[in-house]
Amino acid sequence: MPSKRFVWDPEHWRFRAEEARTVADQMSHEPARMIMRRIAMDYDRLAKLAEEQLADQERGANGD
């Protein structure tokens, strides 16, 4: 089970996205490169969801 420490950490997911893009850039097999780029986009989406979750928690903590 993933640690909650990074599940809602947008920077964690952005770092993973950048890693996936770096791997994709080094690949010569185009289908594999496309898959890695899709994975990077999924990590970017997770970063956005994490940001939204943190914003929701912050609003809830402030009573908004």
All heavy atoms as TSV, in Angstrom:
chain	resi	resn	atom	element	x	y	z
A	1	MET	N	N	0.843	-1.177	0.000
A	1	MET	CA	C	0.000	0.000	0.000
A	1	MET	C	C	0.890	1.243	0.000
A	1	MET	O	O	1.814	1.344	0.796
A	1	MET	CB	C	-0.874	-0.026	1.250
A	1	MET	CG	C	-1.820	1.119	1.366
A	1	MET	SD	S	-3.455	0.416	1.280
A	1	MET	CE	C	-4.362	1.727	0.628
A	2	PRO	N	N	0.617	2.197	-0.892
A	2	PRO	CA	C	1.455	3.397	-0.947
A	2	PRO	C	C	1.329	4.225	0.320
A	2	PRO	O	O	0.284	4.263	0.958
A	2	PRO	CB	C	0.905	4.181	-2.139
A	2	PRO	CG	C	-0.074	3.300	-2.821
A	2	PRO	CD	C	-0.399	2.177	-1.913
A	3	SER	N	N	2.395	4.884	0.645
A	3	SER	CA	C	2.397	5.754	1.813
A	3	SER	C	C	1.562	6.999	1.532
A	3	SER	O	O	1.654	7.593	0.469
A	3	SER	CB	C	3.833	6.157	2.132
A	3	SER	OG	O	3.843	7.194	3.064
A	4	LYS	N	N	0.742	7.402	2.506
A	4	LYS	CA	C	-0.066	8.613	2.344
A	4	LYS	C	C	0.819	9.845	2.247
A	4	LYS	O	O	0.391	10.884	1.785
A	4	LYS	CB	C	-1.046	8.756	3.505
A	4	LYS	CG	C	-2.178	7.782	3.433
A	4	LYS	CD	C	-3.186	8.062	4.515
A	4	LYS	CE	C	-4.328	7.075	4.370
A	4	LYS	NZ	N	-5.434	7.411	5.239
A	5	ARG	N	N	2.053	9.719	2.675
A	5	ARG	CA	C	2.986	10.837	2.657
A	5	ARG	C	C	3.126	11.409	1.242
A	5	ARG	O	O	3.193	12.609	1.059
A	5	ARG	CB	C	4.335	10.377	3.188
A	5	ARG	CG	C	5.386	11.432	3.202
A	5	ARG	CD	C	6.678	10.907	3.760
A	5	ARG	NE	N	7.077	9.726	3.008
A	5	ARG	CZ	C	7.858	8.770	3.481
A	5	ARG	NH1	N	8.325	8.833	4.688
A	5	ARG	NH2	N	8.179	7.730	2.749
A	6	PHE	N	N	3.162	10.569	0.219
A	6	PHE	CA	C	3.337	11.091	-1.129
A	6	PHE	C	C	2.096	10.962	-2.003
A	6	PHE	O	O	2.041	11.546	-3.080
A	6	PHE	CB	C	4.536	10.455	-1.833
A	6	PHE	CG	C	4.361	9.006	-2.180
A	6	PHE	CD1	C	3.665	8.626	-3.314
A	6	PHE	CD2	C	4.908	8.022	-1.387
A	6	PHE	CE1	C	3.510	7.299	-3.635
A	6	PHE	CE2	C	4.757	6.692	-1.708
A	6	PHE	CZ	C	4.056	6.327	-2.831
A	7	VAL	N	N	1.092	10.247	-1.560
A	7	VAL	CA	C	-0.102	10.079	-2.382
A	7	VAL	C	C	-0.697	11.431	-2.740
A	7	VAL	O	O	-1.115	11.655	-3.863
A	7	VAL	CB	C	-1.141	9.182	-1.678
A	7	VAL	CG1	C	-2.464	9.202	-2.408
A	7	VAL	CG2	C	-0.623	7.748	-1.571
A	8	TRP	N	N	-0.738	12.358	-1.796
A	8	TRP	CA	C	-1.306	13.676	-2.064
A	8	TRP	C	C	-0.223	14.737	-2.198
A	8	TRP	O	O	-0.468	15.909	-1.948
A	8	TRP	CB	C	-2.319	14.059	-0.990
A	8	TRP	CG	C	-3.475	13.127	-0.962
A	8	TRP	CD1	C	-3.876	12.362	0.074
A	8	TRP	CD2	C	-4.384	12.834	-2.040
A	8	TRP	NE1	N	-4.975	11.608	-0.283
A	8	TRP	CE2	C	-5.301	11.878	-1.576
A	8	TRP	CE3	C	-4.499	13.279	-3.352
A	8	TRP	CZ2	C	-6.321	11.365	-2.369
A	8	TRP	CZ3	C	-5.514	12.764	-4.145
A	8	TRP	CH2	C	-6.411	11.828	-3.659
A	9	ASP	N	N	0.970	14.330	-2.601
A	9	ASP	CA	C	2.073	15.271	-2.812
A	9	ASP	C	C	2.238	15.525	-4.312
A	9	ASP	O	O	2.769	14.678	-5.025
A	9	ASP	CB	C	3.363	14.705	-2.218
A	9	ASP	CG	C	4.557	15.612	-2.419
A	9	ASP	OD1	O	4.395	16.736	-2.954
A	9	ASP	OD2	O	5.665	15.197	-2.059
A	10	PRO	N	N	1.778	16.676	-4.805
A	10	PRO	CA	C	1.877	16.949	-6.239
A	10	PRO	C	C	3.312	16.886	-6.761
A	10	PRO	O	O	3.544	16.435	-7.885
A	10	PRO	CB	C	1.317	18.371	-6.382
A	10	PRO	CG	C	0.545	18.627	-5.153
A	10	PRO	CD	C	1.131	17.761	-4.079
A	11	GLU	N	N	4.268	17.326	-5.951
A	11	GLU	CA	C	5.664	17.312	-6.401
A	11	GLU	C	C	6.165	15.899	-6.654
A	11	GLU	O	O	6.965	15.676	-7.559
A	11	GLU	CB	C	6.559	18.032	-5.399
A	11	GLU	CG	C	6.318	19.523	-5.345
A	11	GLU	CD	C	6.434	20.182	-6.721
A	11	GLU	OE1	O	7.419	19.908	-7.441
A	11	GLU	OE2	O	5.527	20.956	-7.073
A	12	HIS	N	N	5.707	14.945	-5.869
A	12	HIS	CA	C	6.083	13.544	-6.078
A	12	HIS	C	C	5.654	13.098	-7.476
A	12	HIS	O	O	6.434	12.506	-8.220
A	12	HIS	CB	C	5.433	12.652	-5.016
A	12	HIS	CG	C	5.547	11.195	-5.324
A	12	HIS	ND1	N	6.696	10.480	-5.081
A	12	HIS	CD2	C	4.666	10.325	-5.888
A	12	HIS	CE1	C	6.520	9.223	-5.477
A	12	HIS	NE2	N	5.292	9.113	-5.960
A	13	TRP	N	N	4.397	13.402	-7.835
A	13	TRP	CA	C	3.873	12.965	-9.129
A	13	TRP	C	C	4.515	13.720	-10.283
A	13	TRP	O	O	4.740	13.149	-11.347
A	13	TRP	CB	C	2.355	13.087	-9.148
A	13	TRP	CG	C	1.744	12.210	-8.105
A	13	TRP	CD1	C	1.039	12.608	-7.001
A	13	TRP	CD2	C	1.824	10.780	-8.021
A	13	TRP	NE1	N	0.668	11.517	-6.253
A	13	TRP	CE2	C	1.147	10.377	-6.857
A	13	TRP	CE3	C	2.409	9.804	-8.817
A	13	TRP	CZ2	C	1.027	9.040	-6.475
A	13	TRP	CZ3	C	2.297	8.471	-8.444
A	13	TRP	CH2	C	1.616	8.109	-7.286
A	14	ARG	N	N	4.846	14.991	-10.074
A	14	ARG	CA	C	5.549	15.741	-11.131
A	14	ARG	C	C	6.941	15.165	-11.363
A	14	ARG	O	O	7.405	15.087	-12.500
A	14	ARG	CB	C	5.646	17.215	-10.759
A	14	ARG	CG	C	4.357	17.936	-10.931
A	14	ARG	CD	C	4.544	19.443	-10.793
A	14	ARG	NE	N	3.241	20.043	-10.683
A	14	ARG	CZ	C	2.655	20.378	-9.538
A	14	ARG	NH1	N	3.271	20.188	-8.395
A	14	ARG	NH2	N	1.458	20.906	-9.524
A	15	PHE	N	N	7.599	14.779	-10.288
A	15	PHE	CA	C	8.921	14.161	-10.415
A	15	PHE	C	C	8.823	12.849	-11.187
A	15	PHE	O	O	9.628	12.581	-12.086
A	15	PHE	CB	C	9.525	13.921	-9.021
A	15	PHE	CG	C	10.874	13.272	-9.065
A	15	PHE	CD1	C	11.997	14.004	-9.383
A	15	PHE	CD2	C	11.017	11.913	-8.788
A	15	PHE	CE1	C	13.251	13.406	-9.437
A	15	PHE	CE2	C	12.260	11.308	-8.834
A	15	PHE	CZ	C	13.382	12.053	-9.156
A	16	ARG	N	N	7.803	12.038	-10.853
A	16	ARG	CA	C	7.619	10.772	-11.565
A	16	ARG	C	C	7.328	11.022	-13.040
A	16	ARG	O	O	7.812	10.290	-13.913
A	16	ARG	CB	C	6.480	9.968	-10.933
A	16	ARG	CG	C	6.702	9.541	-9.493
A	16	ARG	CD	C	7.780	8.482	-9.340
A	16	ARG	NE	N	7.495	7.281	-10.064
A	16	ARG	CZ	C	6.967	6.172	-9.565
A	16	ARG	NH1	N	6.651	6.118	-8.300
A	16	ARG	NH2	N	6.768	5.120	-10.323
A	17	ALA	N	N	6.535	12.051	-13.342
A	17	ALA	CA	C	6.226	12.391	-14.737
A	17	ALA	C	C	7.502	12.759	-15.484
A	17	ALA	O	O	7.720	12.309	-16.621
A	17	ALA	CB	C	5.229	13.538	-14.795
A	18	GLU	N	N	8.344	13.552	-14.858
A	18	GLU	CA	C	9.593	13.956	-15.508
A	18	GLU	C	C	10.506	12.752	-15.728
A	18	GLU	O	O	11.158	12.637	-16.769
A	18	GLU	CB	C	10.300	15.028	-14.676
A	18	GLU	CG	C	11.495	15.636	-15.364
A	18	GLU	CD	C	11.162	16.222	-16.733
A	18	GLU	OE1	O	10.060	16.774	-16.913
A	18	GLU	OE2	O	12.020	16.119	-17.642
A	19	GLU	N	N	10.543	11.852	-14.761
A	19	GLU	CA	C	11.326	10.619	-14.937
A	19	GLU	C	C	10.821	9.823	-16.140
A	19	GLU	O	O	11.625	9.341	-16.947
A	19	GLU	CB	C	11.217	9.731	-13.692
A	19	GLU	CG	C	12.061	10.155	-12.540
A	19	GLU	CD	C	11.948	9.176	-11.382
A	19	GLU	OE1	O	10.836	8.686	-11.099
A	19	GLU	OE2	O	12.984	8.897	-10.754
A	20	ALA	N	N	9.510	9.688	-16.254
A	20	ALA	CA	C	8.937	8.927	-17.370
A	20	ALA	C	C	9.259	9.603	-18.698
A	20	ALA	O	O	9.562	8.925	-19.691
A	20	ALA	CB	C	7.426	8.773	-17.192
A	21	ARG	N	N	9.210	10.943	-18.739
A	21	ARG	CA	C	9.555	11.652	-19.977
A	21	ARG	C	C	11.024	11.462	-20.328
A	21	ARG	O	O	11.377	11.301	-21.502
A	21	ARG	CB	C	9.228	13.137	-19.844
A	21	ARG	CG	C	7.770	13.442	-20.091
A	21	ARG	CD	C	7.513	14.931	-20.182
A	21	ARG	NE	N	7.403	15.546	-18.879
A	21	ARG	CZ	C	6.309	15.524	-18.133
A	21	ARG	NH1	N	5.223	14.910	-18.546
A	21	ARG	NH2	N	6.298	16.115	-16.966
A	22	THR	N	N	11.878	11.456	-19.321
A	22	THR	CA	C	13.309	11.238	-19.562
A	22	THR	C	C	13.547	9.855	-20.151
A	22	THR	O	O	14.303	9.700	-21.118
A	22	THR	CB	C	14.108	11.409	-18.252
A	22	THR	OG1	O	13.918	12.748	-17.775
A	22	THR	CG2	C	15.579	11.135	-18.453
A	23	VAL	N	N	12.885	8.855	-19.588
A	23	VAL	CA	C	13.015	7.488	-20.112
A	23	VAL	C	C	12.489	7.442	-21.550
A	23	VAL	O	O	13.126	6.865	-22.433
A	23	VAL	CB	C	12.267	6.477	-19.217
A	23	VAL	CG1	C	12.177	5.114	-19.870
A	23	VAL	CG2	C	12.965	6.374	-17.859
A	24	ALA	N	N	11.338	8.064	-21.787
A	24	ALA	CA	C	10.753	8.061	-23.130
A	24	ALA	C	C	11.709	8.680	-24.145
A	24	ALA	O	O	11.855	8.168	-25.260
A	24	ALA	CB	C	9.421	8.813	-23.130
A	25	ASP	N	N	12.347	9.769	-23.758
A	25	ASP	CA	C	13.265	10.450	-24.678
A	25	ASP	C	C	14.463	9.589	-25.062
A	25	ASP	O	O	15.061	9.803	-26.112
A	25	ASP	CB	C	13.763	11.760	-24.051
A	25	ASP	CG	C	12.681	12.808	-23.971
A	25	ASP	OD1	O	11.631	12.658	-24.646
A	25	ASP	OD2	O	12.868	13.793	-23.217
A	26	GLN	N	N	14.786	8.622	-24.240
A	26	GLN	CA	C	15.933	7.753	-24.510
A	26	GLN	C	C	15.558	6.509	-25.309
A	26	GLN	O	O	16.432	5.753	-25.724
A	26	GLN	CB	C	16.591	7.345	-23.200
A	26	GLN	CG	C	17.172	8.526	-22.446
A	26	GLN	CD	C	17.637	8.153	-21.053
A	26	GLN	OE1	O	17.522	7.024	-20.622
A	26	GLN	NE2	N	18.172	9.137	-20.340
A	27	MET	N	N	14.268	6.306	-25.523
A	27	MET	CA	C	13.806	5.103	-26.218
A	27	MET	C	C	13.825	5.304	-27.734
A	27	MET	O	O	13.486	6.376	-28.220
A	27	MET	CB	C	12.390	4.745	-25.778
A	27	MET	CG	C	12.302	4.316	-24.352
A	27	MET	SD	S	10.596	3.938	-23.929
A	27	MET	CE	C	10.862	2.754	-22.639
A	28	SER	N	N	14.201	4.255	-28.442
A	28	SER	CA	C	14.184	4.318	-29.903
A	28	SER	C	C	12.952	3.630	-30.483
A	28	SER	O	O	12.588	3.874	-31.625
A	28	SER	CB	C	15.453	3.682	-30.477
A	28	SER	OG	O	15.549	2.334	-30.054
A	29	HIS	N	N	12.303	2.801	-29.693
A	29	HIS	CA	C	11.103	2.082	-30.137
A	29	HIS	C	C	9.889	2.983	-29.929
A	29	HIS	O	O	9.501	3.270	-28.797
A	29	HIS	CB	C	10.987	0.775	-29.348
A	29	HIS	CG	C	9.912	-0.127	-29.820
A	29	HIS	ND1	N	8.720	-0.267	-29.145
A	29	HIS	CD2	C	9.839	-0.926	-30.909
A	29	HIS	CE1	C	7.957	-1.124	-29.793
A	29	HIS	NE2	N	8.619	-1.533	-30.860
A	30	GLU	N	N	9.314	3.468	-31.039
A	30	GLU	CA	C	8.256	4.478	-30.966
A	30	GLU	C	C	7.035	4.037	-30.162
A	30	GLU	O	O	6.532	4.830	-29.351
A	30	GLU	CB	C	7.844	4.935	-32.362
A	30	GLU	CG	C	6.906	6.110	-32.358
A	30	GLU	CD	C	7.463	7.349	-31.659
A	30	GLU	OE1	O	8.688	7.546	-31.661
A	30	GLU	OE2	O	6.651	8.099	-31.093
A	31	PRO	N	N	6.524	2.817	-30.318
A	31	PRO	CA	C	5.371	2.427	-29.491
A	31	PRO	C	C	5.672	2.479	-27.984
A	31	PRO	O	O	4.842	2.938	-27.196
A	31	PRO	CB	C	5.051	1.009	-29.949
A	31	PRO	CG	C	5.564	0.950	-31.355
A	31	PRO	CD	C	6.808	1.804	-31.334
A	32	ALA	N	N	6.864	2.046	-27.599
A	32	ALA	CA	C	7.250	2.100	-26.186
A	32	ALA	C	C	7.386	3.551	-25.730
A	32	ALA	O	O	6.970	3.904	-24.621
A	32	ALA	CB	C	8.559	1.350	-25.964
A	33	ARG	N	N	7.938	4.396	-26.582
A	33	ARG	CA	C	8.079	5.815	-26.255
A	33	ARG	C	C	6.705	6.449	-26.027
A	33	ARG	O	O	6.516	7.220	-25.084
A	33	ARG	CB	C	8.803	6.534	-27.379
A	33	ARG	CG	C	9.066	7.989	-27.080
A	33	ARG	CD	C	9.768	8.698	-28.199
A	33	ARG	NE	N	10.866	7.870	-28.659
A	33	ARG	CZ	C	11.544	8.075	-29.770
A	33	ARG	NH1	N	11.233	9.070	-30.559
A	33	ARG	NH2	N	12.521	7.274	-30.123
A	34	MET	N	N	5.740	6.107	-26.863
A	34	MET	CA	C	4.391	6.646	-26.724
A	34	MET	C	C	3.747	6.196	-25.411
A	34	MET	O	O	3.070	6.974	-24.737
A	34	MET	CB	C	3.530	6.234	-27.916
A	34	MET	CG	C	3.922	6.950	-29.199
A	34	MET	SD	S	3.065	6.339	-30.667
A	34	MET	CE	C	1.372	6.583	-30.208
A	35	ILE	N	N	3.980	4.938	-25.045
A	35	ILE	CA	C	3.443	4.416	-23.780
A	35	ILE	C	C	4.040	5.187	-22.599
A	35	ILE	O	O	3.322	5.596	-21.679
A	35	ILE	CB	C	3.704	2.901	-23.655
A	35	ILE	CG1	C	2.830	2.146	-24.659
A	35	ILE	CG2	C	3.467	2.421	-22.224
A	35	ILE	CD1	C	3.203	0.690	-24.827
A	36	MET	N	N	5.356	5.403	-22.636
A	36	MET	CA	C	5.997	6.137	-21.535
A	36	MET	C	C	5.496	7.575	-21.461
A	36	MET	O	O	5.305	8.119	-20.372
A	36	MET	CB	C	7.518	6.124	-21.692
A	36	MET	CG	C	8.153	4.782	-21.389
A	36	MET	SD	S	7.742	4.117	-19.753
A	36	MET	CE	C	8.497	5.321	-18.689
A	37	ARG	N	N	5.244	8.186	-22.599
A	37	ARG	CA	C	4.712	9.552	-22.586
A	37	ARG	C	C	3.297	9.575	-22.024
A	37	ARG	O	O	2.917	10.520	-21.322
A	37	ARG	CB	C	4.764	10.144	-23.983
A	37	ARG	CG	C	6.189	10.478	-24.390
A	37	ARG	CD	C	6.253	11.174	-25.712
A	37	ARG	NE	N	7.647	11.495	-26.025
A	37	ARG	CZ	C	8.151	11.505	-27.238
A	37	ARG	NH1	N	7.387	11.234	-28.274
A	37	ARG	NH2	N	9.413	11.807	-27.425
A	38	ARG	N	N	2.518	8.536	-22.325
A	38	ARG	CA	C	1.173	8.438	-21.751
A	38	ARG	C	C	1.249	8.275	-20.236
A	38	ARG	O	O	0.462	8.854	-19.495
A	38	ARG	CB	C	0.420	7.260	-22.373
A	38	ARG	CG	C	-0.847	7.711	-23.065
A	38	ARG	CD	C	-1.577	6.593	-23.726
A	38	ARG	NE	N	-0.824	6.139	-24.894
A	38	ARG	CZ	C	-0.674	4.881	-25.268
A	38	ARG	NH1	N	-1.245	3.918	-24.600
A	38	ARG	NH2	N	0.026	4.572	-26.331
A	39	ILE	N	N	2.209	7.478	-19.775
A	39	ILE	CA	C	2.415	7.298	-18.338
A	39	ILE	C	C	2.774	8.636	-17.705
A	39	ILE	O	O	2.252	8.991	-16.641
A	39	ILE	CB	C	3.501	6.228	-18.063
A	39	ILE	CG1	C	2.954	4.844	-18.441
A	39	ILE	CG2	C	3.980	6.276	-16.619
A	39	ILE	CD1	C	3.997	3.752	-18.476
A	40	ALA	N	N	3.636	9.409	-18.364
A	40	ALA	CA	C	4.005	10.733	-17.851
A	40	ALA	C	C	2.769	11.624	-17.746
A	40	ALA	O	O	2.593	12.342	-16.755
A	40	ALA	CB	C	5.054	11.377	-18.749
A	41	MET	N	N	1.906	11.587	-18.733
A	41	MET	CA	C	0.679	12.383	-18.692
A	41	MET	C	C	-0.226	11.925	-17.548
A	41	MET	O	O	-0.867	12.750	-16.887
A	41	MET	CB	C	-0.054	12.307	-20.025
A	41	MET	CG	C	0.690	13.060	-21.115
A	41	MET	SD	S	-0.053	13.125	-22.780
A	41	MET	CE	C	-1.396	12.030	-22.756
A	42	ASP	N	N	-0.268	10.620	-17.298
A	42	ASP	CA	C	-1.060	10.115	-16.168
A	42	ASP	C	C	-0.494	10.628	-14.840
A	42	ASP	O	O	-1.253	11.006	-13.944
A	42	ASP	CB	C	-1.100	8.588	-16.164
A	42	ASP	CG	C	-1.948	8.019	-17.287
A	42	ASP	OD1	O	-2.785	8.760	-17.842
A	42	ASP	OD2	O	-1.769	6.825	-17.606
A	43	TYR	N	N	0.826	10.652	-14.716
A	43	TYR	CA	C	1.435	11.202	-13.503
A	43	TYR	C	C	1.111	12.689	-13.365
A	43	TYR	O	O	0.861	13.174	-12.254
A	43	TYR	CB	C	2.949	10.992	-13.503
A	43	TYR	CG	C	3.382	9.584	-13.161
A	43	TYR	CD1	C	4.448	8.991	-13.840
A	43	TYR	CD2	C	2.764	8.848	-12.169
A	43	TYR	CE1	C	4.866	7.709	-13.528
A	43	TYR	CE2	C	3.175	7.561	-11.850
A	43	TYR	CZ	C	4.227	7.005	-12.538
A	43	TYR	OH	O	4.653	5.733	-12.225
A	44	ASP	N	N	1.101	13.415	-14.485
A	44	ASP	CA	C	0.706	14.832	-14.430
A	44	ASP	C	C	-0.730	14.975	-13.933
A	44	ASP	O	O	-1.036	15.878	-13.150
A	44	ASP	CB	C	0.847	15.482	-15.810
A	44	ASP	CG	C	2.294	15.727	-16.205
A	44	ASP	OD1	O	3.135	15.945	-15.309
A	44	ASP	OD2	O	2.574	15.717	-17.422
A	45	ARG	N	N	-1.602	14.083	-14.373
A	45	ARG	CA	C	-2.994	14.112	-13.902
A	45	ARG	C	C	-3.074	13.820	-12.406
A	45	ARG	O	O	-3.845	14.446	-11.683
A	45	ARG	CB	C	-3.853	13.123	-14.688
A	45	ARG	CG	C	-4.285	13.674	-16.031
A	45	ARG	CD	C	-5.361	12.818	-16.661
A	45	ARG	NE	N	-4.848	11.578	-17.220
A	45	ARG	CZ	C	-4.336	11.457	-18.429
A	45	ARG	NH1	N	-4.257	12.494	-19.229
A	45	ARG	NH2	N	-3.892	10.305	-18.863
A	46	LEU	N	N	-2.267	12.884	-11.940
A	46	LEU	CA	C	-2.231	12.597	-10.503
A	46	LEU	C	C	-1.746	13.812	-9.720
A	46	LEU	O	O	-2.262	14.101	-8.631
A	46	LEU	CB	C	-1.339	11.388	-10.214
A	46	LEU	CG	C	-1.936	10.036	-10.583
A	46	LEU	CD1	C	-0.869	8.947	-10.472
A	46	LEU	CD2	C	-3.121	9.716	-9.689
A	47	ALA	N	N	-0.777	14.540	-10.260
A	47	ALA	CA	C	-0.301	15.752	-9.593
A	47	ALA	C	C	-1.429	16.766	-9.488
A	47	ALA	O	O	-1.619	17.397	-8.440
A	47	ALA	CB	C	0.883	16.354	-10.357
A	48	LYS	N	N	-2.207	16.918	-10.545
A	48	LYS	CA	C	-3.325	17.862	-10.521
A	48	LYS	C	C	-4.381	17.425	-9.507
A	48	LYS	O	O	-4.896	18.253	-8.748
A	48	LYS	CB	C	-3.939	17.975	-11.908
A	48	LYS	CG	C	-5.084	18.938	-11.979
A	48	LYS	CD	C	-5.065	19.721	-13.244
A	48	LYS	CE	C	-6.198	20.715	-13.333
A	48	LYS	NZ	N	-6.166	21.739	-12.325
A	49	LEU	N	N	-4.680	16.139	-9.478
A	49	LEU	CA	C	-5.641	15.638	-8.485
A	49	LEU	C	C	-5.136	15.863	-7.065
A	49	LEU	O	O	-5.905	16.225	-6.174
A	49	LEU	CB	C	-5.906	14.147	-8.707
A	49	LEU	CG	C	-6.750	13.788	-9.920
A	49	LEU	CD1	C	-6.744	12.277	-10.133
A	49	LEU	CD2	C	-8.164	14.290	-9.739
A	50	ALA	N	N	-3.846	15.638	-6.861
A	50	ALA	CA	C	-3.269	15.862	-5.531
A	50	ALA	C	C	-3.386	17.331	-5.141
A	50	ALA	O	O	-3.711	17.642	-3.991
A	50	ALA	CB	C	-1.810	15.402	-5.506
A	51	GLU	N	N	-3.128	18.235	-6.091
A	51	GLU	CA	C	-3.280	19.665	-5.808
A	51	GLU	C	C	-4.709	19.992	-5.406
A	51	GLU	O	O	-4.946	20.737	-4.457
A	51	GLU	CB	C	-2.913	20.495	-7.035
A	51	GLU	CG	C	-1.440	20.622	-7.281
A	51	GLU	CD	C	-1.139	21.379	-8.558
A	51	GLU	OE1	O	-2.039	21.550	-9.414
A	51	GLU	OE2	O	0.010	21.813	-8.697
A	52	GLU	N	N	-5.662	19.442	-6.153
A	52	GLU	CA	C	-7.072	19.691	-5.849
A	52	GLU	C	C	-7.451	19.134	-4.480
A	52	GLU	O	O	-8.173	19.776	-3.723
A	52	GLU	CB	C	-7.955	19.090	-6.941
A	52	GLU	CG	C	-7.815	19.803	-8.274
A	52	GLU	CD	C	-8.478	19.065	-9.413
A	52	GLU	OE1	O	-9.097	17.990	-9.190
A	52	GLU	OE2	O	-8.377	19.558	-10.553
A	53	GLN	N	N	-6.955	17.954	-4.160
A	53	GLN	CA	C	-7.237	17.348	-2.864
A	53	GLN	C	C	-6.676	18.200	-1.732
A	53	GLN	O	O	-7.344	18.444	-0.735
A	53	GLN	CB	C	-6.654	15.932	-2.803
A	53	GLN	CG	C	-6.863	15.235	-1.477
A	53	GLN	CD	C	-8.310	14.899	-1.201
A	53	GLN	OE1	O	-9.125	14.809	-2.094
A	53	GLN	NE2	N	-8.632	14.723	0.055
A	54	LEU	N	N	-5.451	18.659	-1.902
A	54	LEU	CA	C	-4.842	19.501	-0.873
A	54	LEU	C	C	-5.599	20.816	-0.721
A	54	LEU	O	O	-5.796	21.299	0.400
A	54	LEU	CB	C	-3.375	19.764	-1.204
A	54	LEU	CG	C	-2.450	18.560	-1.078
A	54	LEU	CD1	C	-1.053	18.905	-1.584
A	54	LEU	CD2	C	-2.395	18.052	0.351
A	55	ALA	N	N	-6.039	21.393	-1.834
A	55	ALA	CA	C	-6.809	22.641	-1.776
A	55	ALA	C	C	-8.135	22.410	-1.053
A	55	ALA	O	O	-8.559	23.234	-0.238
A	55	ALA	CB	C	-7.042	23.179	-3.184
A	56	ASP	N	N	-8.786	21.280	-1.336
A	56	ASP	CA	C	-10.040	20.948	-0.656
A	56	ASP	C	C	-9.814	20.782	0.841
A	56	ASP	O	O	-10.606	21.261	1.657
A	56	ASP	CB	C	-10.653	19.663	-1.226
A	56	ASP	CG	C	-11.246	19.849	-2.608
A	56	ASP	OD1	O	-11.418	21.018	-3.045
A	56	ASP	OD2	O	-11.536	18.828	-3.263
A	57	GLN	N	N	-8.733	20.112	1.206
A	57	GLN	CA	C	-8.425	19.925	2.626
A	57	GLN	C	C	-8.150	21.267	3.291
A	57	GLN	O	O	-8.577	21.508	4.422
A	57	GLN	CB	C	-7.214	19.005	2.789
A	57	GLN	CG	C	-7.500	17.563	2.466
A	57	GLN	CD	C	-6.271	16.684	2.555
A	57	GLN	OE1	O	-5.160	17.161	2.841
A	57	GLN	NE2	N	-6.431	15.414	2.274
A	58	GLU	N	N	-7.438	22.138	2.592
A	58	GLU	CA	C	-7.112	23.450	3.137
A	58	GLU	C	C	-8.400	24.267	3.342
A	58	GLU	O	O	-8.562	24.908	4.370
A	58	GLU	CB	C	-6.167	24.194	2.180
A	58	GLU	CG	C	-5.627	25.477	2.726
A	58	GLU	CD	C	-4.659	25.287	3.883
A	58	GLU	OE1	O	-4.069	24.203	4.011
A	58	GLU	OE2	O	-4.521	26.228	4.684
A	59	ARG	N	N	-9.293	24.231	2.368
A	59	ARG	CA	C	-10.562	24.946	2.501
A	59	ARG	C	C	-11.374	24.399	3.674
A	59	ARG	O	O	-11.957	25.144	4.430
A	59	ARG	CB	C	-11.385	24.844	1.207
A	59	ARG	CG	C	-10.943	25.836	0.154
A	59	ARG	CD	C	-11.921	25.896	-0.981
A	59	ARG	NE	N	-11.976	24.682	-1.772
A	59	ARG	CZ	C	-11.173	24.390	-2.784
A	59	ARG	NH1	N	-10.235	25.236	-3.143
A	59	ARG	NH2	N	-11.293	23.267	-3.454
A	60	GLY	N	N	-11.355	23.069	3.825
A	60	GLY	CA	C	-12.085	22.441	4.934
A	60	GLY	C	C	-11.497	22.800	6.279
A	60	GLY	O	O	-12.205	23.031	7.248
A	61	ALA	N	N	-10.176	22.902	6.341
A	61	ALA	CA	C	-9.514	23.236	7.597
A	61	ALA	C	C	-9.771	24.691	7.977
A	61	ALA	O	O	-9.773	25.031	9.164
A	61	ALA	CB	C	-8.016	22.985	7.479
A	62	ASN	N	N	-10.000	25.525	6.969
A	62	ASN	CA	C	-10.257	26.948	7.234
A	62	ASN	C	C	-11.729	27.250	7.417
A	62	ASN	O	O	-12.109	28.391	7.616
A	62	ASN	CB	C	-9.693	27.812	6.092
A	62	ASN	CG	C	-8.189	27.785	6.072
A	62	ASN	OD1	O	-7.548	27.643	7.098
A	62	ASN	ND2	N	-7.621	27.930	4.895
A	63	GLY	N	N	-12.569	26.227	7.276
A	63	GLY	CA	C	-13.996	26.414	7.481
A	63	GLY	C	C	-14.706	27.084	6.333
A	63	GLY	O	O	-15.802	27.595	6.493
A	64	ASP	N	N	-14.093	27.098	5.158
A	64	ASP	CA	C	-14.734	27.724	3.984
A	64	ASP	C	C	-15.775	26.815	3.374
A	64	ASP	O	O	-15.802	25.679	3.432
A	64	ASP	CB	C	-13.690	28.073	2.924
A	64	ASP	CG	C	-12.759	29.162	3.387
A	64	ASP	OD1	O	-13.058	29.802	4.407
A	64	ASP	OD2	O	-11.733	29.374	2.720
